[in-house]
Amino acid sequence: MYLSRSLERLGGNAFSKDQEPDIEAAFLKFAVVTKELSALMKTLVSTSLLLSQIGKKNSVALVRERTIPTERPPPVGEVSANFGG
C-alpha cells in the first residue's frame, strides 16, 4: 500500500510541477496495478497459510489414528497358539 500511495503522489507531483498529464496517468495506472497485485498477494499468502494448517492437522490426525502393533509374529519355524501351526 505504501508503494501505491507513493506512486499516486509522484503522479500528482508530475502533473502539478511539470504539467505532464501522460506521466501522471502512467503513475496513477501503475499505482492501481500495484494495489491490485498487493491484494492478490495477500489473498494468496493467507490461503496458502490456511491450507498448510489444514494439512498439518490432517497429518497429525492420521498419525494419532495409526495403530501400533503390540505383538510380533513368531519367528519362522516356531509354533504359536496365536498363529496356529
CNS distance restraints for C-alpha pairs under 8 A (distance, minus, plus):
assign (resid   1 and name CA) (resid   5 and name CA) 6.27 0.50 0.50
assign (resid   1 and name CA) (resid  34 and name CA) 7.83 0.50 0.50
assign (resid   1 and name CA) (resid  35 and name CA) 6.28 0.50 0.50
assign (resid   1 and name CA) (resid  38 and name CA) 7.33 0.50 0.50
assign (resid   2 and name CA) (resid   6 and name CA) 6.19 0.50 0.50
assign (resid   3 and name CA) (resid   7 and name CA) 6.15 0.50 0.50
assign (resid   3 and name CA) (resid  31 and name CA) 7.49 0.50 0.50
assign (resid   3 and name CA) (resid  34 and name CA) 7.43 0.50 0.50
assign (resid   4 and name CA) (resid   8 and name CA) 6.17 0.50 0.50
assign (resid   4 and name CA) (resid  30 and name CA) 7.66 0.50 0.50
assign (resid   4 and name CA) (resid  31 and name CA) 4.36 0.50 0.50
assign (resid   4 and name CA) (resid  32 and name CA) 7.02 0.50 0.50
assign (resid   4 and name CA) (resid  34 and name CA) 5.83 0.50 0.50
assign (resid   4 and name CA) (resid  35 and name CA) 6.09 0.50 0.50
assign (resid   5 and name CA) (resid   9 and name CA) 6.26 0.50 0.50
assign (resid   5 and name CA) (resid  31 and name CA) 7.08 0.50 0.50
assign (resid   6 and name CA) (resid  10 and name CA) 6.14 0.50 0.50
assign (resid   7 and name CA) (resid  11 and name CA) 6.16 0.50 0.50
assign (resid   7 and name CA) (resid  27 and name CA) 5.58 0.50 0.50
assign (resid   7 and name CA) (resid  28 and name CA) 6.64 0.50 0.50
assign (resid   7 and name CA) (resid  30 and name CA) 7.22 0.50 0.50
assign (resid   7 and name CA) (resid  31 and name CA) 5.45 0.50 0.50
assign (resid   8 and name CA) (resid  12 and name CA) 6.23 0.50 0.50
assign (resid   8 and name CA) (resid  27 and name CA) 6.27 0.50 0.50
assign (resid   8 and name CA) (resid  28 and name CA) 5.38 0.50 0.50
assign (resid   8 and name CA) (resid  31 and name CA) 6.04 0.50 0.50
assign (resid   9 and name CA) (resid  13 and name CA) 6.04 0.50 0.50
assign (resid  10 and name CA) (resid  14 and name CA) 5.99 0.50 0.50
assign (resid  10 and name CA) (resid  24 and name CA) 7.51 0.50 0.50
assign (resid  10 and name CA) (resid  27 and name CA) 6.80 0.50 0.50
assign (resid  11 and name CA) (resid  15 and name CA) 6.37 0.50 0.50
assign (resid  11 and name CA) (resid  23 and name CA) 6.53 0.50 0.50
assign (resid  11 and name CA) (resid  24 and name CA) 3.96 0.50 0.50
assign (resid  11 and name CA) (resid  25 and name CA) 6.86 0.50 0.50
assign (resid  11 and name CA) (resid  26 and name CA) 7.47 0.50 0.50
assign (resid  11 and name CA) (resid  27 and name CA) 4.92 0.50 0.50
assign (resid  11 and name CA) (resid  28 and name CA) 5.98 0.50 0.50
assign (resid  12 and name CA) (resid  16 and name CA) 6.15 0.50 0.50
assign (resid  12 and name CA) (resid  24 and name CA) 6.12 0.50 0.50
assign (resid  13 and name CA) (resid  17 and name CA) 5.79 0.50 0.50
assign (resid  13 and name CA) (resid  18 and name CA) 7.79 0.50 0.50
assign (resid  13 and name CA) (resid  24 and name CA) 7.89 0.50 0.50
assign (resid  14 and name CA) (resid  18 and name CA) 5.45 0.50 0.50
assign (resid  14 and name CA) (resid  19 and name CA) 6.61 0.50 0.50
assign (resid  14 and name CA) (resid  20 and name CA) 6.07 0.50 0.50
assign (resid  14 and name CA) (resid  21 and name CA) 7.79 0.50 0.50
assign (resid  14 and name CA) (resid  23 and name CA) 6.54 0.50 0.50
assign (resid  14 and name CA) (resid  24 and name CA) 5.80 0.50 0.50
assign (resid  15 and name CA) (resid  19 and name CA) 4.36 0.50 0.50
assign (resid  15 and name CA) (resid  20 and name CA) 4.92 0.50 0.50
assign (resid  15 and name CA) (resid  21 and name CA) 5.67 0.50 0.50
assign (resid  15 and name CA) (resid  23 and name CA) 7.37 0.50 0.50
assign (resid  15 and name CA) (resid  24 and name CA) 5.61 0.50 0.50
assign (resid  20 and name CA) (resid  24 and name CA) 6.38 0.50 0.50
assign (resid  21 and name CA) (resid  25 and name CA) 6.03 0.50 0.50
assign (resid  22 and name CA) (resid  26 and name CA) 6.16 0.50 0.50
assign (resid  23 and name CA) (resid  27 and name CA) 6.23 0.50 0.50
assign (resid  24 and name CA) (resid  28 and name CA) 6.16 0.50 0.50
assign (resid  25 and name CA) (resid  29 and name CA) 6.06 0.50 0.50
assign (resid  26 and name CA) (resid  30 and name CA) 6.09 0.50 0.50
assign (resid  27 and name CA) (resid  31 and name CA) 6.06 0.50 0.50
assign (resid  28 and name CA) (resid  32 and name CA) 6.35 0.50 0.50
assign (resid  29 and name CA) (resid  33 and name CA) 6.30 0.50 0.50
assign (resid  30 and name CA) (resid  34 and name CA) 6.07 0.50 0.50
assign (resid  31 and name CA) (resid  35 and name CA) 6.23 0.50 0.50
assign (resid  32 and name CA) (resid  36 and name CA) 6.27 0.50 0.50
assign (resid  33 and name CA) (resid  37 and name CA) 6.09 0.50 0.50
assign (resid  34 and name CA) (resid  38 and name CA) 6.10 0.50 0.50
assign (resid  35 and name CA) (resid  39 and name CA) 6.23 0.50 0.50
assign (resid  36 and name CA) (resid  40 and name CA) 6.23 0.50 0.50
assign (resid  37 and name CA) (resid  41 and name CA) 6.03 0.50 0.50
assign (resid  38 and name CA) (resid  42 and name CA) 6.08 0.50 0.50
assign (resid  39 and name CA) (resid  43 and name CA) 6.30 0.50 0.50
assign (resid  40 and name CA) (resid  44 and name CA) 6.10 0.50 0.50
assign (resid  41 and name CA) (resid  45 and name CA) 6.11 0.50 0.50
assign (resid  42 and name CA) (resid  46 and name CA) 6.17 0.50 0.50
assign (resid  43 and name CA) (resid  47 and name CA) 6.02 0.50 0.50
assign (resid  44 and name CA) (resid  48 and name CA) 6.08 0.50 0.50
assign (resid  45 and name CA) (resid  49 and name CA) 6.13 0.50 0.50
assign (resid  46 and name CA) (resid  50 and name CA) 6.16 0.50 0.50
assign (resid  47 and name CA) (resid  51 and name CA) 6.14 0.50 0.50
assign (resid  48 and name CA) (resid  52 and name CA) 6.08 0.50 0.50
assign (resid  49 and name CA) (resid  53 and name CA) 6.22 0.50 0.50
assign (resid  50 and name CA) (resid  54 and name CA) 6.29 0.50 0.50
assign (resid  51 and name CA) (resid  55 and name CA) 6.15 0.50 0.50
assign (resid  52 and name CA) (resid  56 and name CA) 6.19 0.50 0.50
assign (resid  53 and name CA) (resid  57 and name CA) 6.21 0.50 0.50
assign (resid  54 and name CA) (resid  58 and name CA) 6.19 0.50 0.50
assign (resid  55 and name CA) (resid  59 and name CA) 6.17 0.50 0.50
assign (resid  56 and name CA) (resid  60 and name CA) 6.15 0.50 0.50
assign (resid  57 and name CA) (resid  61 and name CA) 6.15 0.50 0.50
assign (resid  58 and name CA) (resid  62 and name CA) 6.17 0.50 0.50
assign (resid  59 and name CA) (resid  63 and name CA) 6.25 0.50 0.50
assign (resid  60 and name CA) (resid  64 and name CA) 6.25 0.50 0.50
assign (resid  61 and name CA) (resid  65 and name CA) 6.19 0.50 0.50
assign (resid  62 and name CA) (resid  66 and name CA) 6.21 0.50 0.50
assign (resid  73 and name CA) (resid  83 and name CA) 7.87 0.50 0.50
assign (resid  74 and name CA) (resid  78 and name CA) 6.22 0.50 0.50
assign (resid  74 and name CA) (resid  79 and name CA) 7.39 0.50 0.50
assign (resid  74 and name CA) (resid  80 and name CA) 6.83 0.50 0.50
assign (resid  79 and name CA) (resid  83 and name CA) 7.46 0.50 0.50
assign (resid  79 and name CA) (resid  84 and name CA) 7.09 0.50 0.50
assign (resid  79 and name CA) (resid  85 and name CA) 5.34 0.50 0.50
assign (resid  80 and name CA) (resid  84 and name CA) 6.09 0.50 0.50
assign (resid  80 and name CA) (resid  85 and name CA) 6.52 0.50 0.50
assign (resid  81 and name CA) (resid  85 and name CA) 7.42 0.50 0.50
